[in-house]
């Protein structure tokens, strides 16, 4: 049909002569050998031509279009592109001049299938003039798929392959389908396919699946063309490359009205398609004729109780009067987001619901919710994944609503919503305490942002949670729904085992306003406490937390915790450190404060609970003579005064004698050292401000 001009011409090569190709070489190529001019024409149909750069001088159209019109030519196809590397410089003039002469015109693309994908070449074609509009003067775009003009050549390092581009059979069929589907998506029309029966047999394996594409068949004879597999008829026949017309001579297989209809609707007659459906439509008598001019060349016919809508992509579909049609109308009919219907109204959904599918979604109706638009996209996909109306969300109660923070959207359903934004995708938000809490917190504009998961259940005690951009909401029967925002408190809780750890479920959100900007969150079994200086620390319920709490918590003498509760001490004891000390617990002594200071230091230096004093039995007691203080332990005390420092006062005869003498108020005053004993432990002494007290196992106190 058309001699390719891109690759071979660029390499300075003369394209091979093929009787089924019309030449369109680049400037500087050798001219074809002149052939005898044919004057034969079929005695039927409408005459047409196809041209390329061969009928031009560079970008200048050299065709006498008025002369062609006078000879009876009524349509013209013009080469627009080849592969993804060549465009016909004369295309704009040839395309426009043929139209100005009164002709119906169109554009074709010469395919080089092994050069790039069908999708790629379809986009290239459309970008370079291969479009279509339903105006009655623009014929559908054409895919020229035929003999390889570069057979056996290597061009720019690429082996151009055999007659079938080294792509016979399924590979070629898939390429053609890719091109065709892309053109349908881009223009609303399936492209007409130009080919020959011989090439089609060799290179597609006689594939019969493109009958929905109009056929332009090439066969240079006077007896009529042999049709490729799959087609029962043809739209255009190219019967000569040597006249009687310029370029290649063609005939439209029908009358001029049919040619105009083809330019408006493609190869389908919408009147016939609508009529074929009308008999079983059950929408009353027609109230008008078939009207065209819809988006992408669609047509419709009104009836007493609805319409039948047709497009080349969807065929004729019934649109009965009722709530579904009303919702489609409100969305803009075929010009709106749904496009054309692809089915009629389908019944039999849950609770008597119905739906109708469209190119870009559906309209869903139930008695309880009315008709709602469900456009294709991530929200509809998420609803489908839940089971549509048979799933937990039920029927939609609104359309998709935009305008949320950061471009988010949502759609409401009987039992919840689906929320989407670019960062998180579409997430199911079912009705229940978690959704209610999230909405009350400000929804996507609140502290949590958008959901990043659905509601997940099966936690300890039947609990559930849902994750969000900035945390989670936790729910259990005992605690209700509580916020667990991202941050150090949530991290500490998760690291402790979350709801299966010692704290279990949260019972409040994070509470701010503590001393020095601290915060906390309460849980079933305690809290997590955070400050800038100490980080997040667990404060589990129990005697240590109670003692700290009773001392004034973070506002008391110990301030914020700096560790969690540490176990493994002597006799099962435990402790928790704080900024200003610790709380020490044992079964025998309970929880006692051990504030930082000389008394605590002396006790720690003595070996703490493993030393001679063992566990504290009181906190630090003040109010002694001259500002002194002490702390009692299981086996004595530590006594402190400004003058003497902190000294151990272990239980025994020396301590008893000192206490009986009036302790720090008696004649001895404060101890100035600890006790010292001989190696056998039979003699000990301790120095005090007013002297010493000595003990001997034989003589007692002296």
FENHURA-V54153 format. One record per residue. RES is the residue in one letter. OMEGA is omega in degrees with one decimal (none if undefined). NEAR is the number of other C-alpha atoms within 12 Angstrom. D_FIRST is the distance of its C-alpha to the first C-alpha in whole Angstrom. Layout:
RES&OMEGA&NEAR&D_FIRST + RES&OMEGA&NEAR&D_FIRST
//
This chain:
X&-172.1&47&0 + X&177.8&46&4 + X&177.0&45&7 + X&-175.6&46&9 + X&-171.4&41&13 + X&-170.7&37&15 + X&-178.4&34&17 + X&-178.6&33&16 + X&-179.4&26&17 + X&179.6&20&20 + X&179.1&20&21 + X&-176.8&17&21 + X&173.6&23&19 + X&-179.7&27&16 + X&-178.0&32&13 + X&177.3&30&12 + X&177.4&25&11 + X&-174.7&22&8 + X&179.6&27&8 + X&-177.6&35&5 + X&173.8&41&3 + X&-173.2&42&5 + X&171.3&39&8 + X&-174.8&47&10 + X&175.1&38&13 + X&179.5&34&16 + X&177.8&25&19 + X&179.1&18&21 + X&177.7&22&18 + X&178.8&19&18 + X&176.2&19&16 + X&172.3&20&14 + X&-178.2&10&16 + X&177.2&13&16 + X&179.3&12&15 + X&-178.7&12&17 + X&177.5&16&17 + X&177.2&21&16 + X&-176.6&17&18 + X&173.2&22&18 + X&170.7&30&18 + X&-178.8&26&18 + X&-177.4&14&22 + X&173.4&16&22 + X&-176.7&25&20 + X&-174.7&33&19 + X&177.2&41&17 + X&179.7&45&14 + X&165.5&46&11 + X&-174.8&56&9 + X&178.7&45&10 + X&180.0&48&10 + X&178.3&40&13 + X&178.3&39&12 + X&-178.5&36&14 + X&172.9&29&17 + X&-174.0&22&20 + X&180.0&23&20 + X&-176.0&20&21 + X&177.3&21&22 + X&-179.0&26&19 + X&-177.1&24&20 + X&174.1&32&18 + X&-175.0&23&21 + X&178.4&35&20 + X&177.0&20&24 + X&176.6&19&23 + X&176.3&29&19 + X&-178.8&27&22 + X&177.4&15&24 + X&176.5&22&22 + X&179.4&27&21 + X&-177.1&38&18 + X&174.3&39&19 + X&-178.9&45&17 + X&169.5&52&14 + X&-175.6&52&12 + X&176.7&54&12 + X&178.6&50&11 + X&-170.2&47&14 + X&176.5&43&14 + X&179.6&45&13 + X&171.8&37&16 + X&-172.9&29&19 + X&-173.6&26&19 + X&169.1&32&17 + X&178.7&36&17 + X&-177.2&42&16 + X&-178.5&32&19 + X&-175.3&32&18 + X&-177.3&41&17 + X&-179.8&29&21 + X&-178.3&31&21 + X&-178.6&40&18 + X&-177.6&40&18 + X&-176.8&27&22 + X&177.7&29&22 + X&177.6&37&20 + X&-178.4&28&22 + X&176.7&20&25 + X&177.3&26&24 + X&-174.7&24&24 + X&164.5&38&21 + X&-175.3&42&20 + X&179.6&46&17 + X&-176.6&47&16 + X&175.7&48&14 + X&-179.4&47&11 + X&176.3&53&12 + X&-173.6&47&10 + X&168.3&49&12 + X&-166.6&43&14 + X&-178.0&43&16 + X&-179.0&31&19 + X&177.6&30&19 + X&-173.7&24&21 + X&175.1&26&22 + X&177.7&34&20 + X&-178.6&28&23 + X&-177.1&28&22 + X&175.3&39&19 + X&177.3&45&19 + X&178.7&30&22 + X&178.7&31&21 + X&-178.4&40&18 + X&179.5&36&21 + X&-176.4&22&23 + X&171.0&30&20 + X&-174.9&37&20 + X&179.8&41&18 + X&179.7&36&21 + X&173.6&40&22 + X&-174.9&31&25 + X&-173.9&32&27 + X&179.3&25&27 + X&179.2&30&25 + X&179.6&34&23 + X&-179.9&39&21 + X&180.0&46&18 + X&179.1&53&18 + X&-174.8&51&16 + X&168.2&50&13 + X&175.8&50&12 + X&-176.3&47&8 + X&-170.0&49&10 + X&-175.3&44&8 + X&-178.0&41&9 + X&-179.2&41&11 + X&-178.0&43&10 + X&-177.5&37&14 + X&175.9&27&15 + X&-177.3&19&19 + X&169.0&23&20 + X&-174.4&18&22 + X&-177.7&21&22 + X&178.1&13&25 + X&-178.1&10&26 + X&174.3&18&24 + X&-173.2&18&23 + X&169.5&27&19 + X&-175.9&23&19 + X&-179.4&24&18 + X&-178.0&30&14 + X&177.4&34&15 + X&-176.0&34&17 + X&-176.3&26&20 + X&-177.4&26&20 + X&172.5&29&20 + X&-171.3&22&22 + X&179.5&20&24 + X&178.8&22&23 + X&179.0&33&19 + X&179.7&28&20 + X&178.9&24&22 + X&-179.9&33&20 + X&179.1&45&18 + X&178.1&31&21 + X&178.0&27&22 + X&-176.2&43&19 + X&-178.9&43&20 + X&178.3&28&23 + X&178.2&29&23 + X&177.1&38&21 + X&179.0&33&24 + X&-174.6&23&27 + X&-172.5&26&25 + X&-175.9&35&24 + X&180.0&33&26 + X&167.7&44&23 + X&-179.0&40&20 + X&167.9&49&17 + X&-179.5&40&14 + X&172.7&42&12 + X&178.4&43&9 + X&172.6&42&8 + X&179.6&37&9 + X&-178.3&33&13 + X&-179.8&25&13 + X&-178.5&34&12 + X&178.9&36&14 + X&-179.2&26&17 + X&-162.4&27&17 + X&175.0&34&16 + X&-176.6&35&18 + X&-178.8&23&21 + X&178.9&24&20 + X&-174.8&26&21 + X&-171.4&21&22 + X&-178.5&20&23 + X&-178.0&28&20 + X&178.4&26&21 + X&174.5&29&22 + X&173.6&36&19 + X&-177.0&38&17 + X&169.0&41&14 + X&-172.5&43&11 + X&178.0&44&10 + X&175.6&43&7 + X&-173.1&33&10 + X&178.3&30&10 + X&179.9&23&14 + X&-176.5&18&17 + X&-179.2&13&18 + X&-172.9&24&16 + X&166.2&31&14 + X&-175.2&29&16 + X&172.5&29&16 + X&-179.0&34&16 + X&174.4&27&19 + X&-178.2&23&21 + X&175.5&27&20 + X&-179.5&19&22 + X&178.8&24&19 + X&175.9&36&16 + X&-179.8&40&16 + X&175.5&44&13 + X&172.0&43&11 + X&-171.3&47&8 + X&-177.9&41&10 + X&171.7&39&9 + X&-175.7&36&8 + X&178.6&32&11 + X&13.5&29&13 + X&-173.9&27&16 + X&176.9&37&14 + X&179.3&38&13 + X&175.9&40&10 + X&-177.5&42&8 + X&-173.8&45&10 + X&174.8&46&11 + X&173.9&41&14 + X&-175.2&42&16 + X&-179.6&30&18 + X&-179.9&23&22 + X&-176.0&18&24 + X&177.3&25&24 + X&176.7&20&26 + X&176.9&26&24 + X&178.2&36&21 + X&177.7&29&24 + X&176.6&33&25 + X&178.3&40&22 + X&-179.8&39&22 + X&-171.8&38&25 + X&-171.5&46&25 + X&-172.5&43&22 + X&-177.8&40&21 + X&175.7&35&25 + X&-176.0&30&28 + X&179.2&38&31 + X&179.5&27&33 + X&-179.4&23&32 + X&178.3&28&33 + X&179.5&36&36 + X&-179.8&28&37 + X&-179.4&18&37 + X&-170.1&25&39 + X&-175.5&33&41 + X&-179.3&17&43 + X&-172.2&15&44 + X&179.5&29&45 + X&177.5&20&48 + X&175.1&24&48 + X&-177.7&21&50 + X&177.4&20&48 + X&179.3&22&46 + X&178.0&17&47 + X&179.2&15&44 + X&176.6&19&40 + X&-178.7&27&37 + X&177.2&23&37 + X&175.7&27&33 + X&177.4&23&33 + X&179.5&29&34 + X&178.9&29&33 + X&174.3&34&29 + X&179.4&40&29 + X&179.7&42&32 + X&179.9&37&34 + X&172.0&41&37 + X&179.8&37&40 + X&176.7&29&44 + X&-176.8&27&46 + X&-174.2&19&50 + X&177.5&21&50 + X&-178.3&31&47 + X&165.9&39&43 + X&-174.9&49&40 + X&-178.7&45&37 + X&164.7&44&34 + X&-178.9&41&31 + X&-176.9&41&27 + X&-170.9&37&28 + X&-174.6&34&32 + X&-178.2&36&32 + X&-178.7&34&35 + X&-179.0&38&38 + X&176.9&42&42 + X&-175.4&44&44 + X&174.7&33&47 + X&-179.5&24&50 + X&-173.6&23&52 + X&-180.0&27&53 + X&177.1&38&49 + X&178.1&40&47 + X&179.0&24&50 + X&177.8&31&49 + X&177.3&39&46 + X&-179.5&28&46 + X&180.0&20&49 + X&178.3&26&46 + X&-177.0&18&43 + X&-176.6&29&42 + X&177.0&33&38 + X&-178.4&22&38 + X&-174.2&22&41 + X&-176.5&27&41 + X&-175.6&31&40 + X&-176.7&33&37 + X&173.7&44&36 + X&177.0&42&38 + X&173.8&30&37 + X&165.7&26&40 + X&176.5&34&43 + X&-177.2&30&46 + X&-178.9&22&47 + X&172.8&18&51 + X&176.9&16&53 + X&178.6&22&54 + X&177.2&20&57 + X&174.0&16&60 + X&-179.5&19&58 + X&178.0&29&55 + X&176.3&31&51 + X&170.3&39&48 + X&178.8&39&45 + X&177.0&32&42 + X&-178.3&37&39 + X&-173.3&30&36 + X&178.0&25&38 + X&-177.6&33&41 + X&164.0&39&44 + X&-175.5&50&47 + X&-179.6&43&50 + X&165.4&39&53 + X&-178.8&27&57 + X&-175.7&19&60 + X&-170.2&19&61 + X&-175.0&27&59 + X&-177.8&27&57 + X&-178.3&32&53 + X&178.9&39&52 + X&178.1&44&48 + X&-175.0&44&47 + X&173.6&34&44 + X&179.5&23&42 + X&-174.1&25&43 + X&179.6&27&46 + X&178.5&38&48 + X&178.4&39&47 + X&179.6&23&46 + X&177.6&31&50 + X&176.8&38&51 + X&-178.3&27&49 + X&178.4&20&50 + X&-179.1&24&53 + X&-177.7&17&53 + X&-175.4&28&52 + X&176.3&32&54 + X&-179.7&22&56 + X&-173.9&22&57 + X&-177.2&27&59 + X&-176.3&30&58 + X&-176.1&31&58 + X&172.6&43&56 + X&177.0&42&55 + X&174.7&30&57 + X&167.7&27&55 + X&175.5&35&51 + X&-176.3&32&50 + X&178.8&25&53 + X&174.6&18&52 + X&177.4&15&54 + X&179.2&22&56 + X&177.3&21&57 + X&173.9&16&54 + X&-178.8&19&51 + X&177.6&29&52 + X&176.6&31&52 + X&170.4&39&54 + X&179.6&37&54 + X&177.7&32&57 + X&-178.3&37&57 + X&-173.8&26&61 + X&177.7&26&62 + X&-177.7&31&61 + X&167.5&39&58 + X&-175.1&50&55 + X&-179.2&43&55 + X&158.0&40&52 + X&-172.0&28&51 + X&-174.4&19&49 + X&-170.0&19&51 + X&-175.0&27&53 + X&-177.8&27&50 + X&-178.3&32&51 + X&179.4&39&54 + X&179.0&42&56 + X&-174.9&44&60 + X&174.8&34&62 + X&-179.5&23&65 + X&-174.6&25&68 + X&-179.8&27&70 + X&178.5&38&68 + X&179.5&40&65 + X&-179.9&23&68 + X&-179.6&30&70 + X&178.2&38&67 + X&-179.3&27&66 + X&178.7&18&70 + X&-179.4&24&69 + X&-179.9&17&67 + X&-174.6&28&64 + X&177.4&32&61 + X&178.0&22&63 + X&-174.1&22&66 + X&-175.7&27&67 + X&-175.3&30&65 + X&-176.8&31&61 + X&173.3&43&58 + X&176.6&42&59 + X&174.6&30&57 + X&167.9&27&58 + X&176.7&34&59 + X&-179.5&31&62 + X&-178.9&25&63 + X&-179.5&20&67 + X&177.1&15&69 + X&178.3&22&71 + X&178.3&21&74 + X&178.0&16&76 + X&-178.3&19&73 + X&179.4&29&72 + X&174.1&31&69 + X&169.2&39&67 + X&179.0&37&64 + X&177.9&32&62 + X&-178.3&37&61 + X&-173.8&27&60 + X&177.6&26&64 + X&-177.3&31&66 + X&166.9&39&66 + X&-178.8&49&68 + X&178.7&42&71 + X&166.2&40&72 + X&-178.9&29&75 + X&-175.6&20&77 + X&-170.8&19&80 + X&-174.7&27&79 + X&-179.1&27&76 + X&-178.6&31&73 + X&178.4&38&74 + X&173.7&42&72 + X&-173.5&44&71 + X&175.5&34&69 + X&180.0&23&68 + X&-174.3&25&70 + X&179.6&27&73 + X&178.8&38&75 + X&-179.7&40&72 + X&179.4&25&71 + X&179.1&31&75 + X&178.7&38&75 + X&-179.5&27&72 + X&179.0&19&73 + X&-178.6&24&76 + X&179.5&18&75 + X&-174.5&29&74 + X&177.4&32&75 + X&178.4&22&76 + X&-173.5&22&78 + X&-176.2&27&82 + X&-176.7&31&81 + X&-171.9&32&79 + X&173.8&43&77 + X&177.5&42&77 + X&173.2&30&80 + X&166.7&26&79 + X&176.5&32&76 + X&-178.0&30&77 + X&-179.0&24&80 + X&173.7&18&80 + X&177.1&14&83 + X&178.8&21&85 + X&176.3&21&87 + X&175.1&16&85 + X&-179.1&19&82 + X&178.5&29&82 + X&176.4&31&80 + X&170.7&39&81 + X&179.8&38&79 + X&177.9&32&82 + X&-178.5&38&81 + X&-174.8&27&83 + X&176.7&26&84 + X&-176.8&31&85 + X&165.3&39&83 + X&-176.1&50&81 + X&-179.7&43&82 + X&166.1&40&80 + X&-179.2&28&82 + X&-175.7&19&80 + X&-170.1&19&83 + X&-174.3&27&83 + X&-177.2&27&79 + X&-178.5&32&79 + X&176.2&39&82 + X&175.4&45&82 + X&-174.0&44&85 + X&175.9&34&86 + X&-179.8&23&89 + X&-173.9&27&92 + X&-179.9&27&95 + X&178.2&38&94 + X&-179.7&40&91 + X&-179.5&25&94 + X&178.5&31&97 + X&179.6&40&94 + X&-178.6&29&94 + X&179.1&19&97 + X&-179.3&24&98 + X&179.3&18&96 + X&-176.0&30&92 + X&176.9&33&90 + X&178.9&22&93 + X&-173.7&21&96 + X&-176.5&27&97 + X&-177.4&31&94 + X&-172.3&33&91 + X&174.2&43&88 + X&177.8&42&87 + X&173.1&30&86 + X&165.9&27&85 + X&177.1&34&85 + X&-179.0&32&88 + X&-179.0&25&89 + X&175.1&18&90 + X&177.0&14&92 + X&178.5&21&96 + X&176.6&21&99 + X&175.3&16&100 + X&-179.7&19&96 + X&178.9&29&97 + X&179.4&31&94 + X&170.5&39&93 + X&179.4&39&91 + X&177.8&32&91 + X&-179.9&38&91 + X&-174.0&28&90 + X&177.2&26&94 + X&-177.2&32&95 + X&165.8&40&95 + X&-176.3&50&96 + X&-178.9&44&97 + X&165.5&40&98 + X&-179.4&29&100 + X&-175.9&20&101 + X&-170.5&19&104 + X&-175.0&27&104 + X&-177.9&27&101 + X&-178.6&33&99 + X&176.2&40&101 + X&175.5&45&100 + X&-173.9&44&100 + X&175.9&34&99 + X&179.9&23&98 + X&-175.4&27&102 + X&179.6&27&105 + X&179.4&38&106 + X&-179.8&40&102 + X&179.7&25&102 + X&179.6&31&105 + X&178.8&39&104 + X&-178.8&28&101 + X&178.8&19&103 + X&-178.6&24&105 + X&179.1&18&103 + X&-174.9&30&102 + X&177.0&33&102 + X&-179.7&22&102 + X&-174.5&21&105 + X&-175.8&27&109 + X&-176.6&30&108 + X&-172.7&33&105 + X&172.5&43&104 + X&177.6&42&105 + X&174.0&30&106 + X&166.4&27&106 + X&176.2&34&105 + X&-178.4&32&106 + X&-179.8&25&109 + X&175.3&18&111 + X&177.2&15&114 + X&179.5&22&116 + X&177.0&21&119 + X&174.7&16&118 + X&180.0&19&114 + X&179.0&29&114 + X&-179.2&31&111 + X&171.0&39&111 + X&179.8&39&108 + X&178.7&32&110 + X&-178.6&39&108 + X&-174.2&28&109 + X&176.8&26&112 + X&-177.5&32&113 + X&166.5&39&111 + X&-175.5&50&110 + X&-179.7&45&113 + X&165.8&39&112 + X&-178.8&30&114 + X&-175.4&19&113 + X&-170.0&20&116 + X&-174.7&27&115 + X&-177.1&27&111 + X&-178.3&32&110 + X&177.0&37&112 + X&176.4&45&112 + X&-174.2&43&115 + X&176.6&35&114 + X&179.8&23&116 + X&-174.3&29&120 + X&180.0&27&123 + X&179.3&36&123 + X&-179.7&37&120 + X&179.8&22&123 + X&-179.5&27&126 + X&179.0&35&124 + X&-178.1&26&123 + X&179.3&16&126 + X&-179.8&19&127 + X&178.8&17&125 + X&-175.5&26&122 + X&179.2&32&121 + X&-178.6&22&124 + X&-172.3&20&127 + X&-178.5&20&128 + X&-176.3&25&126 + X&-177.1&29&123 + X&173.8&43&119 + X&178.8&41&118 + X&175.1&30&118 + X&169.8&27&116 + X&178.7&33&115 + X&172.1&30&117 + X&-177.2&24&118 + X&174.5&18&120 + X&-174.5&14&121 + X&-178.4&8&119 + X&-177.8&10&121 + X&-179.1&14&121 + X&-179.6&18&124 + X&-179.2&24&125 + X&175.3&29&122 + X&176.1&33&123 + X&-179.0&33&121 + X&177.2&27&122 + X&178.7&34&122 + X&-176.1&23&123 + X&179.5&20&127 + X&-179.2&19&127 + X&172.0&27&126 + X&-178.1&36&126 + X&177.8&29&127 + X&175.5&28&127 + X&-176.1&21&128 + X&-179.4&19&128 + X&-171.6&12&132 + X&-178.4&12&133 + X&-176.4&18&130 + X&174.2&23&129 + X&none&19&131
//
